[in-house]
């Protein structure tokens, strides 16, 4: 494979990495918010949060991408296909992350919550100082799992016209008539990105490990 | 008249259709140790948790330091009190749990200083200084930077006591503080509690440590099936001939320790 083809693939991998990184970070933030609402005592809001989760987990990402891409202009928002892709990826991954986080919050031992109550913390103080730090640590493996999944699923954003790694590999394979080396290289690049992600997750796990007896 | 540390009037607690506490009337004297004893399921922990506002009573009024907590009686009607009021009154109560419940992501010092910083809005340096003193009082100054998982059960429970004491409570609640400890480790926790009692802290202790109860308590309350069966000084409660239910309790539940009362 020529150097030229290689640099084209690396550039495309850069796009994949950027889109995925944004979706992972924004998705965890939005997921935390959705999870907070779902667990709150505001019934109606919690219902909306559950609806959100079941929609974005229930509809395939491919369909979500197409929906968002065609819906935003109808709502009067003229956005680029890159923006539409970011929005769809984030909304989708946030639904999964919200569930990962909800599970973690529910496994914070009740006694630790009661200990916060008896020292007089308000629900918000308790959330910020006790529940969230413990739950986030418990959730790291699941959050990382979803980050890996969204990195892979980002290959779908080419359907709304965004150039990323898989699409670039296909185009180059078609034009050079040499599919095997191109797909092999694309696979290798995904693998590298994955390893970076997993390594980052390991660091976070070690740094924030819940010290349990 | 001295205001009692806590007062319980006509307290009921039902979980579904099960009545766990039945018309409890109790005065907790200030500056003394009151021990709640009774078989499992007698409602002693639930009573303590009602006083700590971890359970909402189904009926009745609880007051702490002369001020109603949770509900008050106005014109014969029981009305819910505002959250801000309850938080303030509950601020006078410290609680220690059977399972210690230290926050695992904070050091011993962090656990003790936490509420001073977040609830009392104290500057970090000042909160840490007070926390250090409290850890010293329970004999754990040298373990301030350890995480709960690095401490023994007895040490964890002493940190939990320091955490409660940091807020300068007027009343301390102990919910079976030594029940999840090895016999070897209960001593160090009971010693800290004994010291606290000598300093005149008002305490309510749910405990199976009959030796501790008999020697430290000014008042013993024996509960059975959600009712107060006996209420008096240890001499009165443990006096012979014993109340048949108490005798049965001491026999079946406390073989190893009841010997000293024989």
Interface residues (C-beta under 8 A of the other chain):
Chain A: X109 X111 X112 X114 X115 X116 X117 X118 X119 X120 X121 X122 X125 X129 X130 X133 X134 X137 X208 X210 X211 X212 X213
Chain B: X52 X53 X54 X87 X90 X91 X93 X94 X95 X97 X99 X101 X102 X103 X104 X105 X114 X115 X118 X119 X147 X148 X149 X150 X160 X163 X164 X167
